[in-house]
Each structure stands twice: as structure tokens, then as C-alpha cells.
Amino acid sequence: MTYDITVLVPTYNEVECIETAVRTITDVFTTHSIRGEILVVDDASTDGTVDVVARLGTELPHVHIMVRERDHGLSKSVIDGFHHAQSEYILVTDADLQHDVRLIPVFLQRLREGYEIVIGSRYMGGGGIKQWGLQRRIISIGATGLGRMLLPEITDPVSGFFAVTRTVVEHADMDGRGYKICMDVLGKGRYTRVVEIPYIFQSRKYGASKLKRNTIVEYALQVLELIGYSLCHHDSPIWHEWMKLGRFAAVGLSGVVVNWGAYAVVSRTVILDYMVAALVAIELSIITNFLLNDTWTFSDSPHTESKLVRFGKFQAISIIGVAIQLGIFCALVQAGFYDLVVYPIGIIVAFAWNFYINRIVTWRKPT
């Protein structure tokens, strides 16, 4: 049978919720006339999960199970599932219905529109998280922020609710380290079009979270591994982001030269107050920085807005960056820190602000 989509469900000791998950997903298939496969990839559960799925498979012919006897791990299970799915389109979700599987038709529609990766996002407009404690929220925000340093255009790069076309993952060199498989897909997959859709992450109804301290360590190691991979594979999306960051830094250094030189010329050749001369020099450096970034740093970003609109955004972001730099500097000096030591801190924070916000606002790629 030819399936429209495979819903891949990795499991380990999910006997309390797996039948509900399978029947809920099946109802979505039926309601929307989707010919879907449900592929449960189990890590040799000891609580009867395998028996429940096997029984469901005799009743529902689109339900299949694959039991992994060794080399366990969520990401490794998903990777194995990619290779055994019987559809061109594959969606990854969990067994406890914290992901909104009612959105499966939306994922399928986006894939059919030509997007190669579709990510369910908790952090874009319309998305959210229900009933998480403060510690869990802090961990999630930290993990997401770390992921966005590598992939700034993705609001939720560590999402566990995403869909791909088979071509994205079939030749990707993914080793399954860590538990954020979406990061591996984004960092090592082969694709050109990504889109995110918002969803509300639900509170857990069954069992307990499998997030452990060593899981956090594994994620940190996964990020380092992705960085190392990008340094050796210059066609990876992460490498391209690092190149943009390097070019943005080079342009910023050139802006320092322009700023300093313009101030020297204006303050010495035109009768202006030194503060006015400094403002003129700053504006000239902003203009040159914009022109260089527009034609060099982000030359591969399609220009969907006029140059004047892009410049207006860059100007506003740069002014806020100056305010951030000065605010941090003044606060630290007033707190008693030596001015020459803390001055670079404001520069670094302002640089990070300017790059990140311009990356996702001024030169954001259209979806």
C-alpha cells in the first residue's frame, strides 16, 4: 500500500498511553481522509508496550512496530524509523500526546507545498507550553537559545514534533547523539525550504518525563558535535551561518575604522561641536555597515523589501545596539568595575544583538 505520510512514534515503556495515541492518530487519518502509516519504534520496552502495539496491528493494518534490541536512544530510534518508514513524508511525534497530532493534516499540506522540513514550534506566535514548572522552562529556553545560536532562523530547533521528506534524511550522516534529533536533521540534512507552524505543547497526561541530568549533558555534546561537523562540511547550514557571522564581524570592524576616520575628518575640517561630529561619524559608519552587509554578508538572502526599508530596520536595530552597549558599560562602571576592563562587554553584547536581530528581521529569508 502507498501511504500519504508515516507518523513515527518512538517509545520506551509507554504502555499507559500508546493505545490512546495510536487511536487518536488513526482518528485524525480517518477524519481527513489521509492514508497514513503509524510506525512505532520501540526500545525493547519491559512494560507491555510491544504487546499492546502488536495487538493494535492485528486490528489496524496501518499500524506497524519495530523493536530495537540494542543501541537504545530516542534519536537513534527516530533515525532507524526514517529508514523503515513506507512513505515519502515522515512525521515525528511522541506517544503521550503532548504534541497536537490534530495538526498532522497541516504538516502534510506544507510538505505537499514543497517544504522539505516542517517544524512544530512552541516559541513562535500562536505557540506555547502548558503547565511547565520554572526549572523545566528555564532548561527548555536555554536549550532552544543554544540551538538558535547555530540556526537563528528557526524559533524551535529542538522541537520533537516535526516532519521531513525522505530525501532530507536518507543520506544524512546522523549518529543519533543526544535527544534533540531535529537539531541533527537541521544541521546535517539536505534541504532548501523549511517552515514552522505554531502549536501548544500540552502537559503530560501519562507517566513521568524522561528528561535527566545526563540528557542535558548529551545535548551539550550534541551541539559541540554539530559545530565540529560544520567545520568539516562546508555545505552544512550551520557552516553558512558561521560564515555570515564572520562577515558581519568583519563589516563591524570596518565600521570602527569609518567611525574613527569620519570623526577625525569632520571634527577637524568642519566647525562642529565634538558631540555633533561624533553623531555624524556614527551615522556614516551605520550607512557603510548596512551597504556592506546588504551586498556581502547577506548577499544570498532574497530581498523581499526595498533597500530603504531594510536600511530603516538596520538603523533602528543599530541605535538600540548602541543604547545596549552604553547601558551595560555605565551600569558596570557605576557598580565599581574598571572601565577599560568592562568596556568590551558592552561591545560584545551589542554585537550579538545586532547580528541576531538583523539576521531574523532585516535579512530574514522568506518561507
Rosetta blueprint (number, residue, H / E / L):
1 M L
2 T L
3 Y L
4 D L
5 I E
6 T E
7 V E
8 L E
9 V E
10 P E
11 T E
12 Y L
13 N L
14 E L
15 V L
16 E L
17 C L
18 I H
19 E H
20 T H
21 A H
22 V H
23 R H
24 T H
25 I H
26 T H
27 D H
28 V H
29 F H
30 T H
31 T H
32 H L
33 S L
34 I L
35 R L
36 G E
37 E E
38 I E
39 L E
40 V E
41 V E
42 D E
43 D L
44 A L
45 S L
46 T L
47 D L
48 G L
49 T H
50 V H
51 D H
52 V H
53 V H
54 A H
55 R H
56 L H
57 G H
58 T H
59 E H
60 L L
61 P L
62 H L
63 V E
64 H E
65 I E
66 M E
67 V E
68 R L
69 E L
70 R L
71 D L
72 H L
73 G L
74 L H
75 S H
76 K H
77 S H
78 V H
79 I H
80 D H
81 G H
82 F H
83 H H
84 H H
85 A L
86 Q L
87 S L
88 E L
89 Y E
90 I E
91 L E
92 V E
93 T L
94 D L
95 A L
96 D L
97 L L
98 Q L
99 H L
100 D L
101 V H
102 R H
103 L H
104 I H
105 P H
106 V H
107 F H
108 L H
109 Q H
110 R H
111 L H
112 R H
113 E L
114 G L
115 Y L
116 E L
117 I E
118 V E
119 I E
120 G E
121 S E
122 R L
123 Y L
124 M L
125 G L
126 G L
127 G L
128 G E
129 I E
130 K L
131 Q L
132 W L
133 G L
134 L H
135 Q H
136 R H
137 R H
138 I H
139 I H
140 S H
141 I H
142 G H
143 A H
144 T H
145 G H
146 L H
147 G H
148 R H
149 M H
150 L H
151 L L
152 P L
153 E L
154 I L
155 T L
156 D L
157 P L
158 V L
159 S L
160 G L
161 F L
162 F E
163 A E
164 V E
165 T E
166 R H
167 T H
168 V H
169 V H
170 E L
171 H L
172 A L
173 D L
174 M L
175 D L
176 G L
177 R L
178 G L
179 Y L
180 K L
181 I H
182 C H
183 M H
184 D H
185 V H
186 L H
187 G H
188 K H
189 G L
190 R L
191 Y L
192 T L
193 R L
194 V E
195 V E
196 E E
197 I E
198 P E
199 Y L
200 I E
201 F E
202 Q L
203 S L
204 R L
205 K L
206 Y L
207 G L
208 A L
209 S L
210 K L
211 L L
212 K L
213 R H
214 N H
215 T H
216 I H
217 V H
218 E H
219 Y H
220 A H
221 L H
222 Q H
223 V H
224 L H
225 E H
226 L H
227 I H
228 G H
229 Y H
230 S H
231 L H
232 C H
233 H L
234 H L
235 D L
236 S L
237 P H
238 I H
239 W H
240 H H
241 E H
242 W H
243 M H
244 K H
245 L H
246 G H
247 R H
248 F H
249 A H
250 A H
251 V H
252 G H
253 L H
254 S H
255 G H
256 V H
257 V H
258 V H
259 N H
260 W H
261 G H
262 A H
263 Y H
264 A H
265 V H
266 V H
267 S H
268 R H
269 T H
270 V L
271 I L
272 L L
273 D L
274 Y H
275 M H
276 V H
277 A H
278 A H
279 L H
280 V H
281 A H
282 I H
283 E H
284 L H
285 S H
286 I H
287 I H
288 T H
289 N H
290 F H
291 L H
292 L H
293 N H
294 D H
295 T H
296 W H
297 T H
298 F L
299 S L
300 D L
301 S L
302 P L
303 H L
304 T L
305 E L
306 S L
307 K H
308 L H
309 V H
310 R H
311 F H
312 G H
313 K H
314 F H
315 Q H
316 A H
317 I H
318 S H
319 I H
320 I H
321 G H
322 V H
323 A H
324 I H
325 Q H
326 L H
327 G H
328 I H
329 F H
330 C H
331 A H
332 L H
333 V H
334 Q H
335 A L
336 G L
337 F L
338 Y L
339 D H
340 L H
341 V H
342 V H
343 Y H
344 P H
345 I H
346 G H
347 I H
348 I H
349 V H
350 A H
351 F H
352 A H
353 W H
354 N H
355 F H
356 Y H
357 I H
358 N H
359 R H
360 I H
361 V H
362 T H
363 W L
364 R L
365 K L
366 P L
367 T L
